[in-house]
Amino acid sequence: MKFPVCDFADSEDGFYSQCASCPIDASTAGCALTELEDGTYEFVGNTPHGGVRAVFLFKNDAGDQVAKQEAVHVEIHELDEHGHLVTILYGIVDPEGMIYLKRSDTEEQ
């Protein structure tokens, strides 16, 4: 899967990582994320685990919800067309703006 799907960066293999500490404000036209009233961010489109949208909760080291530009951690909830949870991904944002994700369940390989 290629991401981001915005007007500001080239899509690359992977998912979500390019949005983690992108300097573009989510309210800017062309951004793949939309900031919601509760301070979360939403991506609408196919997700890697079969969802149709994803909700991003960006957090600081204390676990408080913060703007994505201030985030150290992220929790991503992928939802299906009925709003049911498909999976939760947990990530750490590093200074380079990349995000490292861990899925909420472990899969046998």
Summary of the structure (lengths in Angstrom):
residues: 109
radius of gyration: 13.1
end to end distance: 19.9
largest distance: 40.6
contacts: 290
relative contact order: 0.18
helix: 6%
strand: 36%
